[in-house]
Amino acid sequence: MSQDQLPREFEPLNKIAIKAMLWLNGFAHIIIGLALATSVIMFTWLFFMDVKQSAYAHNLVHGFLHALGTLMLLWSISALISAEIRYLTGSKLLVETFIEVVLVLFLRKLIVMPVQDATPTISEVGMWVGGSFVLGLVYVMVRWADQFNQQK
């Protein structure tokens, strides 16, 4: 239903509803921002706990890979925080941000895979490598399309 199809009598109610939804959306983004900030603190804490645990276990390679996986989660959160800041300052949400986050999570899985309790199968490794490659191609194509559109 378009704006032209609403009866004129609903116009004041429509304005109130839009204003309420804008306030609610703003409140939702404040909650999202606080949750992202909290997750930064939690992942930072988890990183230092991973480093401490690997030092005590005298297994630095295993601990380093696990801690690197935690840092990659922190990187994903940082990308989401940057996107949220851009959105709150009036910019659009960019699809490349979300592709980047998923790509980092795919790469994290590949990094953490050797230190998992269960040994991954060749098909599982191939799936994650292939998915990373496809996401990388999608990311490059989106960036290329953005640059192409900016030149027009």
Z-matrix of the N, CA and C atoms (Angstrom, degrees):
N
C 1 1.447
C 2 1.527 1 107.78
N 3 1.309 2 117.20 1 125.00
C 4 1.457 3 120.97 2 -179.58
C 5 1.524 4 110.56 3 -87.31
N 6 1.315 5 115.15 4 170.04
C 7 1.457 6 121.74 5 -179.21
C 8 1.534 7 110.61 6 -61.58
N 9 1.331 8 117.74 7 -33.71
C 10 1.470 9 121.81 8 -178.45
C 11 1.520 10 111.87 9 -68.90
N 12 1.313 11 118.30 10 -22.43
C 13 1.460 12 121.32 11 -177.02
C 14 1.526 13 112.95 12 -84.27
N 15 1.342 14 116.85 13 -13.47
C 16 1.471 15 119.09 14 178.71
C 17 1.525 16 109.99 15 -76.10
N 18 1.328 17 117.36 16 138.79
C 19 1.473 18 118.98 17 175.39
C 20 1.527 19 110.93 18 -64.31
N 21 1.292 20 116.42 19 148.82
C 22 1.473 21 121.98 20 -178.89
C 23 1.537 22 111.94 21 -57.78
N 24 1.317 23 116.44 22 -29.04
C 25 1.466 24 120.68 23 -179.04
C 26 1.525 25 112.02 24 -64.44
N 27 1.339 26 116.76 25 -23.80
C 28 1.470 27 120.87 26 -179.24
C 29 1.529 28 112.95 27 -86.18
N 30 1.317 29 118.00 28 -5.58
C 31 1.460 30 120.74 29 -175.44
C 32 1.532 31 113.20 30 -56.99
N 33 1.338 32 120.01 31 -47.51
C 34 1.473 33 118.82 32 177.97
C 35 1.530 34 112.53 33 -62.48
N 36 1.329 35 116.29 34 -41.42
C 37 1.460 36 120.29 35 178.39
C 38 1.531 37 110.99 36 -64.53
N 39 1.324 38 116.12 37 -38.19
C 40 1.461 39 121.40 38 178.11
C 41 1.532 40 110.51 39 -61.58
N 42 1.328 41 117.29 40 -43.94
C 43 1.466 42 121.52 41 179.59
C 44 1.533 43 110.83 42 -62.98
N 45 1.332 44 116.26 43 -41.12
C 46 1.472 45 120.93 44 178.23
C 47 1.526 46 109.99 45 -64.48
N 48 1.330 47 116.72 46 -43.45
C 49 1.469 48 120.69 47 -179.87
C 50 1.526 49 111.07 48 -63.00
N 51 1.328 50 117.13 49 -42.30
C 52 1.470 51 120.30 50 179.45
C 53 1.520 52 110.32 51 -65.06
N 54 1.324 53 117.26 52 -43.42
C 55 1.466 54 120.73 53 179.22
C 56 1.531 55 110.83 54 -62.31
N 57 1.335 56 116.29 55 -41.93
C 58 1.471 57 120.34 56 178.85
C 59 1.527 58 110.76 57 -64.09
N 60 1.336 59 117.02 58 -41.15
C 61 1.466 60 119.77 59 179.24
C 62 1.527 61 111.56 60 -67.27
N 63 1.328 62 117.88 61 -36.04
C 64 1.466 63 120.37 62 176.73
C 65 1.528 64 110.85 63 -64.64
N 66 1.340 65 116.74 64 -42.12
C 67 1.459 66 120.55 65 176.59
C 68 1.531 67 110.99 66 -63.37
N 69 1.317 68 116.54 67 -44.11
C 70 1.455 69 121.03 68 179.73
C 71 1.531 70 110.97 69 -63.90
N 72 1.321 71 116.87 70 -40.86
C 73 1.459 72 120.61 71 177.53
C 74 1.532 73 110.68 72 -64.04
N 75 1.323 74 116.75 73 -42.21
C 76 1.460 75 120.11 74 177.01
C 77 1.519 76 111.75 75 -61.43
N 78 1.326 77 116.36 76 -42.82
C 79 1.462 78 121.21 77 177.74
C 80 1.531 79 110.43 78 -62.54
N 81 1.338 80 116.38 79 -41.65
C 82 1.467 81 120.49 80 178.69
C 83 1.532 82 110.66 81 -60.94
N 84 1.317 83 117.24 82 -40.42
C 85 1.465 84 119.60 83 -179.97
C 86 1.529 85 112.11 84 -70.75
N 87 1.310 86 117.15 85 -29.88
C 88 1.467 87 119.64 86 173.87
C 89 1.529 88 109.40 87 -66.28
N 90 1.316 89 117.59 88 -43.48
C 91 1.471 90 121.74 89 177.91
C 92 1.530 91 109.96 90 -62.74
N 93 1.338 92 116.91 91 -43.41
C 94 1.472 93 120.34 92 177.78
C 95 1.522 94 110.24 93 -59.78
N 96 1.329 95 116.83 94 -44.44
C 97 1.469 96 120.80 95 179.01
C 98 1.520 97 112.21 96 -61.17
N 99 1.320 98 117.11 97 -43.60
C 100 1.466 99 120.93 98 178.40
C 101 1.530 100 111.38 99 -65.12
N 102 1.325 101 116.36 100 -39.70
C 103 1.470 102 119.73 101 178.18
C 104 1.527 103 110.72 102 -65.48
N 105 1.320 104 117.30 103 -40.30
C 106 1.467 105 120.10 104 177.78
C 107 1.526 106 111.12 105 -65.44
N 108 1.335 107 116.30 106 -40.30
C 109 1.469 108 119.84 107 178.02
C 110 1.530 109 110.63 108 -63.80
N 111 1.314 110 116.54 109 -40.99
C 112 1.461 111 120.68 110 177.46
C 113 1.522 112 110.87 111 -63.13
N 114 1.324 113 116.82 112 -40.31
C 115 1.469 114 119.36 113 179.81
C 116 1.527 115 111.49 114 -67.39
N 117 1.336 116 118.44 115 -30.23
C 118 1.467 117 120.21 116 175.15
C 119 1.525 118 109.77 117 -61.80
N 120 1.319 119 116.03 118 -45.96
C 121 1.468 120 120.22 119 178.95
C 122 1.523 121 110.44 120 -62.06
N 123 1.327 122 116.60 121 -43.65
C 124 1.467 123 120.41 122 -178.10
C 125 1.527 124 112.11 123 -66.30
N 126 1.344 125 117.74 124 -44.18
C 127 1.459 126 119.68 125 -179.78
C 128 1.524 127 111.92 126 -69.77
N 129 1.336 128 117.13 127 -32.89
C 130 1.465 129 119.73 128 175.50
C 131 1.528 130 109.65 129 -64.49
N 132 1.322 131 116.21 130 -45.16
C 133 1.467 132 121.42 131 176.69
C 134 1.525 133 110.73 132 -59.61
N 135 1.323 134 116.69 133 -45.05
C 136 1.459 135 121.42 134 179.43
C 137 1.527 136 111.62 135 -62.33
N 138 1.331 137 117.39 136 -38.12
C 139 1.467 138 121.03 137 177.92
C 140 1.524 139 110.10 138 -60.54
N 141 1.328 140 116.91 139 -49.37
C 142 1.469 141 119.47 140 -179.09
C 143 1.527 142 111.79 141 -66.33
N 144 1.318 143 117.54 142 -33.17
C 145 1.467 144 120.08 143 175.27
C 146 1.531 145 110.71 144 -66.76
N 147 1.341 146 117.22 145 -38.23
C 148 1.472 147 120.93 146 176.78
C 149 1.519 148 110.92 147 -63.11
N 150 1.334 149 116.71 148 -43.10
C 151 1.468 150 120.76 149 179.14
C 152 1.522 151 109.96 150 -64.40
N 153 1.323 152 116.91 151 -45.20
C 154 1.464 153 121.23 152 179.45
C 155 1.524 154 111.11 153 -61.28
N 156 1.333 155 116.10 154 -45.05
C 157 1.462 156 120.54 155 -178.73
C 158 1.531 157 111.08 156 -64.49
N 159 1.332 158 117.50 157 -39.15
C 160 1.471 159 119.59 158 179.61
C 161 1.521 160 111.21 159 -69.42
N 162 1.332 161 117.51 160 -33.22
C 163 1.460 162 120.12 161 177.93
C 164 1.530 163 110.40 162 -68.09
N 165 1.325 164 116.60 163 -41.79
C 166 1.465 165 119.59 164 179.24
C 167 1.523 166 112.39 165 -70.05
N 168 1.326 167 117.03 166 -31.28
C 169 1.458 168 121.19 167 -178.73
C 170 1.525 169 111.96 168 -83.24
N 171 1.338 170 117.38 169 -7.03
C 172 1.463 171 123.39 170 -177.98
C 173 1.525 172 111.51 171 55.86
N 174 1.315 173 115.35 172 36.89
C 175 1.451 174 121.61 173 177.90
C 176 1.527 175 107.44 174 -129.80
N 177 1.339 176 115.97 175 74.47
C 178 1.454 177 120.88 176 -171.60
C 179 1.525 178 113.22 177 -68.32
N 180 1.326 179 118.67 178 -35.62
C 181 1.458 180 120.37 179 -178.39
C 182 1.527 181 109.75 180 -65.47
N 183 1.315 182 116.09 181 -49.41
C 184 1.464 183 120.47 182 178.46
C 185 1.523 184 109.91 183 -60.19
N 186 1.306 185 116.63 184 -46.42
C 187 1.467 186 121.31 185 -179.07
C 188 1.520 187 112.38 186 -65.40
N 189 1.347 188 116.88 187 -38.31
C 190 1.457 189 120.47 188 179.49
C 191 1.527 190 110.57 189 -64.18
N 192 1.326 191 117.07 190 -44.94
C 193 1.464 192 120.12 191 179.97
C 194 1.531 193 111.09 192 -64.54
N 195 1.311 194 115.82 193 -39.75
C 196 1.465 195 119.47 194 178.20
C 197 1.530 196 110.48 195 -66.10
N 198 1.335 197 117.14 196 -43.52
C 199 1.466 198 121.12 197 178.80
C 200 1.532 199 110.75 198 -65.58
N 201 1.324 200 117.04 199 -36.12
C 202 1.461 201 120.70 200 177.13
C 203 1.527 202 110.45 201 -64.29
N 204 1.319 203 116.61 202 -38.12
C 205 1.466 204 120.25 203 174.84
C 206 1.515 205 111.70 204 -60.90
N 207 1.322 206 116.67 205 -39.33
C 208 1.471 207 120.71 206 177.58
C 209 1.526 208 110.33 207 -66.36
N 210 1.328 209 116.87 208 -40.39
C 211 1.468 210 119.76 209 177.90
C 212 1.525 211 111.34 210 -63.68
N 213 1.322 212 116.87 211 -33.69
C 214 1.455 213 119.03 212 178.87
C 215 1.530 214 110.68 213 -68.90
N 216 1.328 215 117.11 214 -32.74
C 217 1.465 216 119.63 215 172.84
C 218 1.527 217 110.12 216 -64.30
N 219 1.332 218 115.64 217 -40.05
C 220 1.460 219 120.58 218 177.46
C 221 1.528 220 110.64 219 -63.15
N 222 1.332 221 117.02 220 -38.00
C 223 1.468 222 122.05 221 176.83
C 224 1.531 223 110.16 222 -61.68
N 225 1.315 224 116.39 223 -42.87
C 226 1.467 225 120.38 224 178.20
C 227 1.523 226 110.87 225 -61.19
N 228 1.307 227 116.12 226 -44.36
C 229 1.465 228 120.54 227 178.85
C 230 1.525 229 110.08 228 -62.88
N 231 1.318 230 116.79 229 -40.39
C 232 1.461 231 120.98 230 178.28
C 233 1.527 232 111.46 231 -61.33
N 234 1.327 233 116.89 232 -41.69
C 235 1.470 234 120.43 233 177.50
C 236 1.525 235 110.61 234 -63.36
N 237 1.337 236 116.59 235 -39.47
C 238 1.464 237 119.77 236 178.31
C 239 1.530 238 111.79 237 -68.13
N 240 1.329 239 116.40 238 -36.62
C 241 1.472 240 120.19 239 176.90
C 242 1.525 241 109.76 240 -64.63
N 243 1.329 242 117.01 241 -43.14
C 244 1.467 243 120.48 242 178.36
C 245 1.532 244 110.54 243 -60.51
N 246 1.331 245 116.15 244 -42.20
C 247 1.463 246 119.80 245 178.08
C 248 1.522 247 111.06 246 -63.78
N 249 1.321 248 116.74 247 -40.51
C 250 1.464 249 120.90 248 179.88
C 251 1.526 250 110.61 249 -65.90
N 252 1.325 251 117.33 250 -40.44
C 253 1.471 252 120.94 251 177.80
C 254 1.524 253 110.05 252 -62.62
N 255 1.345 254 115.96 253 -45.49
C 256 1.469 255 119.20 254 178.45
C 257 1.526 256 110.70 255 -60.22
N 258 1.327 257 117.00 256 -41.31
C 259 1.464 258 120.61 257 -179.98
C 260 1.531 259 111.11 258 -64.65
N 261 1.323 260 115.91 259 -44.17
C 262 1.466 261 119.66 260 -177.53
C 263 1.524 262 112.44 261 -69.63
N 264 1.341 263 117.22 262 -21.64
C 265 1.458 264 120.37 263 176.97
C 266 1.522 265 111.79 264 -93.24
N 267 1.335 266 117.00 265 9.60
C 268 1.449 267 120.53 266 172.18
C 269 1.518 268 116.50 267 102.35
N 270 1.309 269 118.40 268 0.20
C 271 1.465 270 120.40 269 179.04
C 272 1.523 271 109.93 270 -86.86
N 273 1.323 272 114.71 271 166.89
C 274 1.461 273 120.16 272 177.99
C 275 1.524 274 109.72 273 -80.91
N 276 1.332 275 115.11 274 155.19
C 277 1.457 276 119.72 275 170.38
C 278 1.520 277 107.18 276 -76.20
N 279 1.324 278 116.49 277 130.14
C 280 1.456 279 121.09 278 -177.92
C 281 1.523 280 110.21 279 -96.62
N 282 1.316 281 116.15 280 134.06
C 283 1.459 282 120.42 281 179.93
C 284 1.526 283 110.45 282 -64.31
N 285 1.331 284 117.06 283 -29.03
C 286 1.472 285 119.51 284 -178.88
C 287 1.528 286 112.00 285 -64.88
N 288 1.315 287 117.60 286 -26.50
C 289 1.466 288 120.40 287 176.06
C 290 1.516 289 110.08 288 -62.46
N 291 1.311 290 116.77 289 -44.85
C 292 1.461 291 120.49 290 -177.53
C 293 1.534 292 111.26 291 -72.83
N 294 1.329 293 116.48 292 -32.72
C 295 1.468 294 119.67 293 174.61
C 296 1.531 295 109.05 294 -65.51
N 297 1.335 296 116.57 295 -41.58
C 298 1.466 297 121.12 296 178.34
C 299 1.525 298 111.05 297 -61.02
N 300 1.323 299 116.63 298 -43.56
C 301 1.467 300 120.37 299 -179.92
C 302 1.525 301 110.67 300 -61.82
N 303 1.318 302 117.07 301 -46.05
C 304 1.465 303 120.04 302 -179.79
C 305 1.527 304 110.42 303 -66.35
N 306 1.326 305 117.53 304 -38.20
C 307 1.461 306 121.01 305 177.98
C 308 1.529 307 110.97 306 -63.27
N 309 1.313 308 117.24 307 -42.63
C 310 1.464 309 120.66 308 177.35
C 311 1.528 310 110.20 309 -62.68
N 312 1.319 311 117.51 310 -39.98
C 313 1.466 312 120.11 311 178.72
C 314 1.530 313 111.73 312 -67.15
N 315 1.339 314 117.27 313 -35.72
C 316 1.464 315 120.26 314 174.45
C 317 1.528 316 110.27 315 -64.15
N 318 1.337 317 116.13 316 -45.06
C 319 1.470 318 119.84 317 179.42
C 320 1.524 319 111.28 318 -65.18
N 321 1.325 320 116.15 319 -36.67
C 322 1.466 321 119.94 320 176.24
C 323 1.524 322 110.41 321 -59.54
N 324 1.317 323 115.65 322 -44.42
C 325 1.464 324 119.67 323 179.37
C 326 1.527 325 110.68 324 -59.75
N 327 1.328 326 116.65 325 -41.15
C 328 1.472 327 120.07 326 179.05
C 329 1.526 328 111.71 327 -66.28
N 330 1.322 329 116.94 328 -34.89
C 331 1.467 330 120.36 329 179.64
C 332 1.523 331 111.17 330 -72.95
N 333 1.315 332 117.14 331 -39.79
C 334 1.460 333 121.72 332 -175.84
C 335 1.536 334 111.65 333 -81.68
N 336 1.318 335 117.14 334 -19.26
C 337 1.462 336 121.32 335 -175.86
C 338 1.540 337 113.74 336 -52.91
N 339 1.330 338 119.67 337 -42.45
C 340 1.471 339 118.68 338 -178.98
C 341 1.531 340 114.71 339 -65.80
N 342 1.331 341 117.93 340 -20.47
C 343 1.463 342 119.79 341 -177.80
C 344 1.528 343 112.45 342 -105.24
N 345 1.323 344 117.09 343 12.46
C 346 1.458 345 120.46 344 176.21
C 347 1.524 346 109.71 345 -72.95
N 348 1.318 347 115.00 346 159.23
C 349 1.462 348 119.98 347 177.90
C 350 1.523 349 111.42 348 -66.23
N 351 1.327 350 117.23 349 -40.65
C 352 1.467 351 121.72 350 -179.87
C 353 1.528 352 109.44 351 -97.00
N 354 1.312 353 116.61 352 134.86
C 355 1.458 354 121.37 353 178.65
C 356 1.530 355 108.96 354 -73.01
N 357 1.339 356 117.27 355 126.85
C 358 1.464 357 119.22 356 -179.01
C 359 1.531 358 111.04 357 -72.34
N 360 1.313 359 115.39 358 150.27
C 361 1.459 360 120.66 359 177.20
C 362 1.523 361 109.17 360 -82.29
N 363 1.319 362 115.75 361 164.74
C 364 1.466 363 120.70 362 178.62
C 365 1.532 364 110.17 363 -61.22
N 366 1.323 365 116.98 364 -39.54
C 367 1.466 366 119.39 365 -179.41
C 368 1.531 367 110.96 366 -66.66
N 369 1.338 368 116.77 367 -36.00
C 370 1.468 369 119.86 368 178.03
C 371 1.525 370 110.68 369 -66.12
N 372 1.317 371 116.76 370 -44.81
C 373 1.465 372 120.51 371 178.03
C 374 1.527 373 109.43 372 -62.69
N 375 1.334 374 116.76 373 -43.20
C 376 1.459 375 120.64 374 179.04
C 377 1.514 376 112.51 375 -61.60
N 378 1.334 377 116.10 376 -38.52
C 379 1.457 378 120.46 377 178.73
C 380 1.532 379 110.48 378 -63.04
N 381 1.324 380 117.59 379 -45.40
C 382 1.462 381 121.22 380 -179.02
C 383 1.522 382 111.84 381 -69.41
N 384 1.330 383 117.37 382 -39.62
C 385 1.472 384 120.50 383 177.66
C 386 1.532 385 109.53 384 -66.58
N 387 1.337 386 116.91 385 -45.98
C 388 1.462 387 120.48 386 178.43
C 389 1.518 388 112.37 387 -61.69
N 390 1.323 389 116.01 388 -42.90
C 391 1.463 390 120.03 389 177.61
C 392 1.522 391 111.85 390 -62.19
N 393 1.328 392 116.32 391 -40.32
C 394 1.469 393 120.61 392 177.72
C 395 1.515 394 110.63 393 -63.47
N 396 1.335 395 115.95 394 -42.00
C 397 1.462 396 120.43 395 179.56
C 398 1.533 397 110.68 396 -63.55
N 399 1.323 398 117.08 397 -45.53
C 400 1.465 399 120.86 398 179.95
C 401 1.525 400 110.54 399 -63.97
N 402 1.329 401 117.25 400 -43.78
C 403 1.470 402 120.06 401 177.77
C 404 1.521 403 111.39 402 -63.06
N 405 1.335 404 116.77 403 -38.30
C 406 1.459 405 120.22 404 176.19
C 407 1.519 406 111.48 405 -61.46
N 408 1.333 407 116.51 406 -42.61
C 409 1.467 408 120.22 407 177.34
C 410 1.529 409 111.38 408 -64.07
N 411 1.331 410 116.65 409 -42.49
C 412 1.467 411 120.20 410 178.57
C 413 1.524 412 109.92 411 -62.12
N 414 1.326 413 117.16 412 -42.28
C 415 1.465 414 121.44 413 179.63
C 416 1.530 415 110.64 414 -61.55
N 417 1.342 416 116.69 415 -45.29
C 418 1.464 417 121.10 416 179.46
C 419 1.532 418 110.26 417 -63.31
N 420 1.329 419 117.22 418 -42.03
C 421 1.472 420 120.14 419 -179.92
C 422 1.535 421 111.65 420 -65.56
N 423 1.328 422 116.70 421 -39.88
C 424 1.471 423 119.53 422 178.60
C 425 1.519 424 109.97 423 -65.16
N 426 1.325 425 116.98 424 -44.10
C 427 1.476 426 120.17 425 178.90
C 428 1.526 427 110.76 426 -63.71
N 429 1.332 428 116.81 427 -41.09
C 430 1.452 429 120.98 428 179.21
C 431 1.524 430 110.45 429 -63.81
N 432 1.334 431 116.94 430 -42.71
C 433 1.465 432 121.29 431 179.05
C 434 1.524 433 110.68 432 -63.85
N 435 1.332 434 117.55 433 -39.43
C 436 1.469 435 120.67 434 177.72
C 437 1.527 436 110.90 435 -62.66
N 438 1.321 437 116.82 436 -45.05
C 439 1.459 438 120.21 437 179.31
C 440 1.533 439 110.72 438 -65.06
N 441 1.328 440 116.05 439 -39.53
C 442 1.463 441 120.90 440 178.81
C 443 1.524 442 110.38 441 -62.86
N 444 1.335 443 117.09 442 -42.78
C 445 1.468 444 121.71 443 179.87
C 446 1.512 445 111.90 444 -69.25
N 447 1.322 446 118.63 445 -31.24
C 448 1.464 447 121.47 446 178.90
C 449 1.525 448 111.43 447 -72.62
N 450 1.320 449 117.14 448 -28.12
C 451 1.464 450 121.04 449 -179.78
C 452 1.524 451 111.43 450 -75.74
N 453 1.320 452 117.51 451 -21.90
C 454 1.479 453 120.91 452 -179.18
C 455 1.492 454 111.97 453 -71.42
